[in-house]
């Protein structure tokens, strides 16, 4: 497979995944009325991870923009396409260094949706965030603003280590964010890191989905011209299938989309792709929290009965 300049730019006559592009209003209404299924937690925690430059922070910003109905930038994002000398020096390096929690504000100031996003340091070729730190973040042991060290994992002697995390501080879903051309540019070490993270989440019972970003930059010119061609583009379909085969993600847990970057106004097609992925994220996280709460209640009841 090649990138945006490749010969592989064919378009399927019939989209292989159906998408109702006219449902933005319905999706927004669903989002506005979204509630937690269980009182086990106060807020769903979405842990976002992935290779440096994949668009983790931009995805958080894009979700925030849609929720506030205007372009916003609460999470620091790096322009990986920049040609400035300083940007060139940082290419392939994570722009996010600290553990950050991002609340998603509703249209009214001071009111927030019942879910948050956690941004962490990205994966890099030989450096980047350590698997141990990602596992600690999933378990809720990492305190806000901890600066990740690619040489040494956080331990319980550090002031940033949370010894007794609550259910609210644990991750309820893992979202892997990668550029659509990840299969073309990443080596086996990167895929090994991503697979290890996914296995760690699985062992903790945490659901996972994958997001393919930059579909307008790295695939077919026809997608750049019209995002509605996303599920007719063979390059994107092949990228999703290869990621599924390589890492085991079911295809219905992989979502291609475009983050907001240069735009100053929202666009319906961009919003629909992001909202579709967001609904899946929140549904899976909600189900996970509900199941965890039921299991905890049953365990407590059994312990009472034994006494």
N, C-alpha and C positions, 0 to 999 in steps of 0.2 A: 504494500500500500504506500502511496505517496501523499504529500501534503497538498496545499492549495494549488500548487503549480503542476501537479501530477497529471498524467494522461487519464487517470481513473476518475472521471467526472460524470459518469453515466447516471442517468436518472430513471428510476423505475416508473412504468406507466401507471401503476397502482401503488399508493403508499402502503408499506408493509405494516404500519401501525396507524390506526385511525385516531384522528384528533378533531374534536369539535371546536373550531377556532372562534365560534360565536358565543362561547359560554363564559366569557370573562366576568360578566356581571354576576352570574350564578356562582362562580368560584370565589369572587370577592364576598358575596353574601355568606357563603359557607365559612369563609375565613373569619368574618366578623362575628359569626355566631359560634365559633369553635370553643368548646369547653372540654375540660379534663373528664375522663371517664371515672376516675377514682380520686378519692380524697387523700390517697396515700402520699401524694406530693402536691406542692403548691404550683409548680411550674415544670414543664418538660425541658430537659437539657439536651441540646443537640451539639455533639462534639464534631467539629469539622476538621478534617485532616487531609493531607495529600502532598504531592511533590511541590517544591518551591516554584512559584510562578504559574501554578495551575489555576488560580483564581478563587482561592478560599475566601479571602477578605472581600473580594468583589462580589462573590455570591451573597455573603451576608449583607453587604450594602444594597444589592439588588432587591433582596427580600424586604429590607427596611424601606426602600424607596416605594415599592408597591404598597406596603402596609400604610405608609404615610401619604400616598398619592402624590409624591413629588420626588425628584432625584435627591438622594441624601448620600452621605459618606461617613457613617459613624466608625467604620473599621478602616484603619490605615491600609491602603492598597497600593501595590507597586506596579508601575507600568513596565511590564516585562518586554514590551515591544520598543521601548525608548532607545534612541541612538546616542543620547548624551554619554560622554565619557564615563561619568560616575555611574550611570545606569548600566553601562556595558561591564563595568567592574563587578557589579553585583548580580549579573545575570546568573541564574542557576542557584542563587543563594536566597534563603528565606528572608522576606521583608518583615515578617512577624516573628518576634523573638520572645515575647512574653505571653503568659496565659491570660487571656482576656474574655470576659463575659459580656455579651451584648444583648441587652434587653431590646425588644422590638416595640417601639412606641405606636400606640394607636393614633388616629388623627388628632385626638385631643392631648395636649401636654399633660404629663403626669399619669396617664393611663397606658398600661402595657398589655400586650398579648400574653397568654399563659404559657409562653415558651421562650427560651433564650438560646443563643448560639455561643459556643465557646470556640475561639480561634486559638490555634497553637502554632508553634514553629513548624515549618515545612520539612519534608524529606529532601535531602541533598544526596549527591553521588556518594561521597565517602564520609560526609558529616551530617549536619542536620539533626533533628530531634531523635532521641534514642527511643527504642521500643519500650524500654522500662518506664520512661516518662509518660508515654501515651497510655500505657496500662494504668499507671497511677492516676492519670487524668480521668480515665474511664471509671475508676473506682472512687473518685472524689477526693483523692489525697492531695491534690495540687491547689494551693491557695491563689487567690486573685493576684495578678501582676508578677507571678514568679517568672524570672528570666531563665529560660531553658539553656542548659550547658551541653553542647554536643559531645563533650569529653567525659562528663560525669552525670549520672542519674541522680535525681532528687532522693534524699533519704530522710529518715525520721529525726535526724539530728539537726535538720535545717528548719529555720523558723517558718519557711513557706510550706512545710509539710503539715497537712491536716490529719491529725491522728484519728479523729472520730467523725468521719464524714456522715452526713445525714442522707436520706434518700433523695432529697432535693439537690444535693451536691454531686451525685453520681450521674454519669451519662446514661441517657435513656435511648439513644440511637447514635450510631456512628455514620457520618456521611463522608465518603471518600470523594474528593474533588480533583479531577485530572483533566488536562487538555485533551481534546479529541484525537490529537496525533500522538498520544502517549505511547502507542505501540510502535511508532516509527522512531522515537527519540530516546526512549528509556532503555537502559541495559538490564541485565538479569538481576543485578543487585537491587535496583529500584523495585522491580516486581517482587523480589524476595521480601523486601521491607513491607510493601503493601499487603502481601499475602500474610505475613506474620501478624500485622496489625489486625487484619480481618479475622484470623484464627483466634487471636487474643480476645477480640470482641465476642466471637462465637462462644468461646469457653466461659465467658461471663454472662452469657445469655442475652447479649445486647444485639438488637437487630442492626443491619447495615444496608445502605444503598450506595450506589455510585452515580456521580454526576459528571458528564462530559461537557466541558466548557469550550469556548472559542470556536463554536461550529461555523461561525460566519467568517473566520479568519483562516482556518486550517483545512477546510474540506473543499466543496465545490463552489465555484463562483455563483451558481444558480441559487445556493443557499444564502450567500451574502446578499444577493439581489432580493430574495424573498424567503424568509424563514419558514414559510409554509411548505417549502420543499424538503424540510429536514428529514421526514420519514420516507422520502422518495429517493434520497441520495444514497447510492451504494457505498460510498466511502464511509459515511456515518454508520450505516447498517453493519458493514464489515468491522468497523472499530468496536462497536458494541458487542458483536458476536465474539471477537477475539478477546476482549476484556472478560466476557462471560466465561469463555473456555479457559482462559489463563488463570483467573482468580476465583471462579465459581459463582459469581453473581448471577442470579436468575435474570433473564432479559427484562422481566417486568420490574426489576429493581435497578435498572440503569436508565438514566434520563439525560438526553442531550439538551443543551440550552445555551443561550447567549447571555452573559452578564452585561449590565449597564457599564459603559466605559466612557464614550465620548458624547453620549446623548445628554441633552438638557431637558428633554421631556420624555414621559413614559410612552411606550409603544405597545399596542395590544398584543402583537405576536410574541414579543419578548416576554411580556407579562404572562401570557398563557403557558408558555413552556416552563417558566419558573414556578407558577402557581400549581401546575400539574405535579412537579417534583415536590413542592412544599406540602401538598396534600398527602402524598405518599409518606413523606417524612413524619408528619404529625400523626397520621393514622397508625403507623407502625410503632412510634414512640408511645402513643396513647394506649395501644393494645399491650405493649410491654409493661408499662406502669400498672395497668389494670390487673394483668396476670400476676405481676409481682406482689401487688397489694392483696389479692385474693390468697396467694400462697402464704404470705406472712400472717394473714388473719387466720387461716386454717391451722398454721403451725402454732400460733398463740392459743387457739381454742383447744388443740390437742394437748398442749402442755398443761392447760388448766384442768382438763379432764383427768390427766394422769395424777394430778395432785389431789 
